Amino acid sequence: MSAKVSRKKSSPAKGEQKVLRVACIGAGGIANAHLAEFAKMSDVKIVGLADPIKDPMLKKVEQYKLEESNCFTDYREMLAKLKPDAVSVCSPNGAHEENALAALESGAHVIVEKPMAMNAVQAAKMIQTAKRVKRKLVIGFQYRYDGRSLFLRNAVAKGDFGKILYARVQALRRRGIPNWGVFGRKELQGGGPMIDIGVHCLEMCHFVMGSPKPVAAVGNCYTYLGDKASSTKSQWAGWDWKTYNVEDLAVGMIRFENGAMLNIEASFAAHIEKDVWNFGIMGTKAGGQWDPAMIFADQNDHMVNISPSYVPDGNWAGIWRSKMRDFVEHCLYNKATLSPAEDGLMVQKMLDAVYESASKGGKEVAID
């Protein structure tokens, strides 16, 4: 690994707007969401793209007013030639650590898509590197920017829930095995639905709970559909079942230092009535759920259900706008981020522990 790059940056003239020069490693589907939001910001300039496959980049050249010469099949060459201020890491999970470390060492701030890495060891190394080179590292957990998450988080922070005792997290698809990308290949992805979609519901619930420290987990994983050919009609039929080696269903129970427990269920293919994307929490004073956003409490000697009449950014467009703006303001104006790397590490440790427990027949695994 190269030594830290020293980069002198001239301050903008008085009254001149700061501009963050950003680049993207990975030009596939998730990069579109990053680039689309960056393109709307007057204090951001998209300067380059890197992807081993050139075609996806070339399609974005005109859309984002890029020079074709600023599209690279080697991301290290892009970092060396363009020296971006910030980098979005939008590559497959298996490349997150390598890409993020290289970007940080080049002198760039980094936002890395979820999950943070393939495991907690890699995630910890990313944090250590960011601290050493004095660059900012943010994790792409967009659902904590959702108005429903913030509604519940604010209530928990104010003490309306009392002591949080238990949470149930569900990221379940009846039949939704991705038929694109590498989502079915453990060696490239790290796992199946637990690390791909379970991570979203897990991180926003953990955030709402106040990000307590996890100390132990049990779990199990089951594969019974994805590695077999199927004639069942579904939204994403025709996945590559021959290379599929991840779980169809993962379940786990996580114990926290404050005594709270969290149960998580994640599936690409479960025999259920319909897809579920939700979490619920129970406390000594109140409980709540994410969708629809609601708090269950006691008032005036009655049990009441409290719902917000308006939830800002309670949609895909809103959460992405907030997520990317948070990163820019963290980098340019040193504002605190809602999604620090340390939260990403805690979530990664929980994912690792559930998978490790599953590999040991469901035995409890300590989380260091």
C-alpha positions in Angstrom: 0.0 0.0 0.0 1.4 3.4 -0.9 2.1 6.1 1.6 -0.3 8.9 2.3 -0.4 11.4 -0.5 0.1 15.0 0.6 -2.1 17.3 -1.4 -2.1 21.1 -1.1 -5.5 22.6 -1.7 -5.9 26.3 -2.2 -8.8 27.9 -0.3 -11.6 29.4 -2.4 -11.5 33.2 -2.7 -13.8 35.1 -0.4 -17.4 34.7 -1.6 -16.4 31.9 -4.0 -18.3 28.6 -3.6 -16.5 25.5 -2.6 -16.7 22.7 -5.1 -16.2 19.0 -4.3 -14.6 17.1 -7.2 -16.0 13.6 -7.2 -15.4 10.3 -9.0 -17.0 6.9 -9.0 -15.5 3.5 -8.8 -18.0 1.1 -10.4 -20.4 2.4 -13.1 -23.2 -0.1 -12.7 -26.7 0.2 -11.4 -26.1 1.7 -7.9 -23.6 4.3 -9.4 -26.6 5.8 -11.3 -28.1 6.9 -7.9 -24.9 8.5 -6.8 -24.2 10.3 -10.0 -27.8 11.5 -10.5 -27.7 13.2 -7.1 -24.2 14.7 -7.5 -25.3 16.1 -10.8 -28.0 18.2 -9.2 -25.6 19.9 -6.7 -24.0 23.2 -7.5 -21.1 22.6 -5.2 -20.2 19.2 -6.8 -18.4 18.4 -10.0 -18.3 14.9 -11.4 -14.8 14.4 -12.8 -14.4 10.7 -13.6 -15.6 7.1 -13.6 -13.8 3.8 -13.4 -15.1 0.4 -14.3 -13.4 -2.7 -15.7 -16.2 -2.8 -18.3 -16.1 0.3 -20.5 -19.6 0.3 -22.0 -21.5 1.4 -18.9 -19.2 4.3 -18.5 -19.5 5.5 -22.0 -23.3 5.6 -21.7 -22.8 8.2 -18.9 -20.4 10.5 -20.6 -22.9 12.7 -22.3 -25.4 12.5 -19.5 -23.0 13.8 -16.9 -20.9 16.1 -19.2 -17.8 14.0 -18.9 -14.8 13.7 -21.2 -14.4 10.2 -22.5 -10.7 10.5 -21.5 -11.9 10.7 -17.9 -13.4 7.2 -18.0 -10.9 4.5 -16.9 -10.9 0.7 -16.8 -8.2 0.9 -14.1 -9.5 2.8 -11.1 -5.9 3.3 -9.8 -5.0 5.1 -13.0 -8.1 7.3 -12.5 -7.1 8.1 -8.9 -3.6 9.0 -9.9 -4.5 11.1 -12.9 -7.6 12.9 -11.7 -6.9 13.2 -8.0 -10.6 13.5 -7.0 -11.5 15.1 -3.7 -14.0 12.4 -3.0 -14.9 8.9 -4.3 -18.0 6.9 -4.4 -17.3 3.2 -4.1 -20.1 1.4 -6.0 -18.3 -1.8 -6.9 -19.4 -5.3 -5.9 -18.9 -6.2 -2.2 -15.7 -8.1 -2.8 -14.0 -5.0 -4.1 -15.1 -2.5 -1.4 -12.1 -2.8 0.8 -9.5 -2.6 -2.0 -11.3 0.3 -3.7 -11.9 2.3 -0.6 -8.3 1.8 0.7 -6.8 3.0 -2.6 -9.1 6.0 -2.7 -8.3 7.0 0.9 -4.6 6.6 0.3 -4.8 8.8 -2.8 -6.1 11.6 -0.6 -9.9 11.3 -1.3 -12.8 11.2 1.1 -14.9 8.0 0.5 -18.5 6.9 0.6 -18.8 3.2 0.2 -22.0 1.3 -0.6 -23.4 -1.2 1.8 -22.4 -3.6 3.1 -19.2 -1.9 4.2 -17.0 -4.8 3.3 -16.9 -8.6 3.1 -16.2 -8.9 6.8 -15.5 -6.9 9.9 -11.7 -7.3 9.6 -11.8 -5.5 6.3 -14.1 -2.8 7.6 -11.9 -2.1 10.6 -8.9 -1.7 8.3 -10.8 0.8 6.2 -11.6 2.9 9.4 -8.0 2.7 10.6 -6.7 3.9 7.2 -9.2 6.7 7.0 -8.0 7.9 10.4 -4.4 7.6 9.5 -4.6 9.6 6.3 -7.1 12.0 7.9 -9.9 11.4 5.3 -13.6 11.0 5.8 -15.3 7.6 5.4 -19.1 7.3 5.2 -21.2 4.2 4.7 -24.1 4.2 2.2 -26.9 3.4 4.6 -29.7 5.3 2.9 -32.7 4.0 5.0 -31.6 5.9 8.1 -32.3 9.1 6.1 -35.9 8.0 5.6 -38.4 10.2 7.5 -39.9 7.1 9.1 -36.6 6.1 10.6 -35.9 9.7 11.9 -39.4 9.9 13.4 -38.8 6.8 15.4 -35.1 7.7 16.2 -36.1 11.1 17.6 -38.7 9.5 19.8 -36.2 6.9 21.1 -33.6 9.6 21.7 -36.1 11.7 23.7 -36.9 8.7 25.9 -40.4 8.2 24.7 -39.8 4.4 24.4 -38.1 4.1 27.7 -35.6 1.2 27.7 -35.5 -0.7 24.4 -36.0 -4.4 25.1 -36.6 -6.1 21.8 -36.6 -5.5 18.1 -37.7 -7.6 15.1 -36.2 -7.0 11.7 -37.6 -8.4 8.4 -36.3 -8.2 4.9 -38.2 -10.9 3.2 -38.9 -11.7 -0.5 -41.3 -14.4 -1.5 -39.4 -15.0 -4.7 -36.8 -12.4 -5.4 -33.5 -14.0 -6.3 -31.6 -11.4 -8.3 -31.0 -12.5 -11.9 -28.2 -10.0 -12.5 -24.9 -9.2 -11.0 -23.1 -11.6 -8.5 -25.7 -11.7 -5.8 -25.7 -15.5 -5.8 -22.0 -16.0 -5.5 -20.7 -16.1 -1.9 -17.0 -15.7 -2.9 -17.8 -12.3 -4.5 -20.7 -11.1 -2.4 -20.0 -12.4 1.1 -23.4 -14.0 1.4 -27.0 -13.9 0.3 -30.0 -12.0 1.5 -28.6 -11.4 5.0 -25.7 -9.3 3.7 -27.6 -7.9 0.7 -31.0 -6.8 1.9 -31.0 -7.8 5.5 -28.3 -5.2 6.1 -30.6 -2.4 5.1 -33.4 -3.2 7.6 -30.8 -4.2 10.3 -28.9 -0.9 10.0 -31.9 1.3 10.2 -33.4 -0.6 13.2 -30.0 -0.5 14.9 -29.8 3.3 14.2 -33.3 3.8 15.6 -32.4 1.9 18.8 -29.5 4.3 19.4 -26.7 2.1 17.9 -26.1 -0.1 21.0 -23.0 -2.3 21.1 -23.6 -5.9 19.9 -22.0 -8.6 22.1 -23.3 -12.0 20.8 -25.4 -13.6 18.1 -26.9 -16.9 17.0 -28.2 -17.7 13.6 -28.8 -20.2 10.8 -28.9 -20.2 7.0 -30.9 -22.3 4.6 -30.6 -23.0 0.9 -33.4 -24.9 -0.7 -34.5 -23.1 -3.9 -31.8 -20.9 -5.4 -29.4 -23.7 -6.3 -32.1 -25.5 -8.4 -33.7 -24.9 -11.7 -37.2 -23.5 -11.4 -40.2 -23.1 -13.7 -42.1 -21.1 -11.1 -43.1 -17.7 -12.5 -41.5 -14.8 -10.6 -40.4 -11.2 -11.1 -36.8 -12.1 -11.6 -36.9 -15.5 -13.2 -33.8 -17.1 -14.8 -31.2 -16.5 -12.2 -28.0 -18.5 -12.5 -28.8 -21.4 -10.3 -25.7 -23.4 -11.3 -23.3 -20.9 -9.6 -25.7 -20.0 -6.7 -24.0 -20.8 -3.4 -25.6 -18.4 -0.9 -28.5 -18.8 1.4 -32.2 -18.4 0.5 -33.1 -17.6 4.1 -31.1 -16.4 7.0 -32.3 -15.9 10.6 -30.5 -14.6 13.6 -30.8 -13.3 17.1 -28.4 -10.6 18.3 -27.8 -9.6 21.9 -26.6 -6.1 22.9 -24.5 -4.8 25.8 -27.5 -3.0 27.2 -29.5 -6.2 27.4 -31.7 -5.6 24.4 -32.3 -8.4 21.8 -32.9 -8.2 18.1 -34.3 -10.9 15.8 -33.6 -10.7 12.1 -35.1 -12.6 9.2 -33.8 -12.1 5.6 -34.7 -14.0 2.5 -34.5 -14.1 -1.3 -37.0 -16.8 -1.5 -39.4 -17.6 1.4 -42.8 -19.3 1.4 -44.7 -16.3 2.7 -47.8 -14.4 1.6 -45.9 -11.3 0.3 -42.7 -9.5 0.6 -41.9 -7.8 3.9 -39.6 -4.8 4.5 -40.0 -3.6 8.1 -38.9 -3.6 11.7 -40.6 -3.2 15.0 -39.2 -2.3 18.4 -40.6 -2.8 22.0 -39.6 -0.6 25.0 -40.7 -0.2 28.6 -42.8 2.9 27.8 -43.8 2.4 24.1 -43.3 0.4 21.0 -43.2 1.2 17.3 -43.0 0.1 13.7 -41.3 1.5 10.6 -44.0 0.9 7.9 -46.4 2.5 8.4 -44.6 4.7 10.8 -46.3 4.4 14.2 -45.7 4.5 17.9 -47.8 2.4 20.3 -48.1 4.0 23.7 -50.4 4.7 26.7 -52.0 8.1 27.1 -54.8 9.4 29.3 -55.5 5.9 30.6 -55.8 4.5 27.1 -53.7 2.6 24.6 -53.0 4.9 21.6 -51.4 4.5 18.2 -49.5 7.7 17.2 -48.8 8.3 13.5 -47.1 11.3 11.9 -49.4 13.3 9.5 -46.5 14.0 7.3 -43.2 12.2 6.8 -40.5 14.0 4.8 -38.2 12.0 2.5 -40.3 8.9 3.1 -39.5 7.7 -0.4 -36.6 6.4 -2.6 -35.9 9.8 -4.1 -35.9 11.6 -0.8 -33.6 9.3 1.0 -31.1 9.3 -1.8 -31.1 13.1 -1.9 -30.5 13.3 1.8 -27.9 10.5 1.8 -25.7 12.1 -0.9 -26.1 15.6 0.4 -25.0 14.4 3.9 -21.8 13.0 2.3 -21.1 16.3 0.4 -21.7 18.5 3.5 -19.6 16.2 5.6 -16.7 16.5 3.2 -17.0 20.2 2.2 -18.3 21.8 5.3 -17.2 19.3 8.0 -20.8 18.7 9.2 -21.3 15.5 11.2 -22.6 12.6 9.1 -25.6 10.5 10.0 -23.8 7.4 8.7 -20.3 7.2 10.2 -18.0 4.3 9.4 -18.1 3.1 13.0 -21.8 2.3 12.6 -20.9 0.3 9.4 -18.4 -1.7 11.4 -20.9 -2.6 14.1 -23.4 -3.7 11.5 -20.7 -5.8 9.7 -19.8 -7.5 13.0 -23.5 -8.5 13.5 -23.6 -9.9 9.9 -20.4 -11.8 10.4 -21.6 -13.3 13.7 -24.9 -14.5 12.3 -23.0 -16.2 9.4 -20.4 -17.6 11.8 -23.0 -19.0 14.1 -24.8 -20.6 11.1 -21.5 -22.3 10.1 -21.3 -23.7 13.6 -24.8 -25.2 13.7 -26.4 -22.3 15.4 -24.1 -22.0 18.4 -23.8 -18.6 20.0 -20.9 -16.5 18.8 -19.3 -13.7 20.8 -18.9 -10.3 19.1 -15.7 -8.6 20.0 
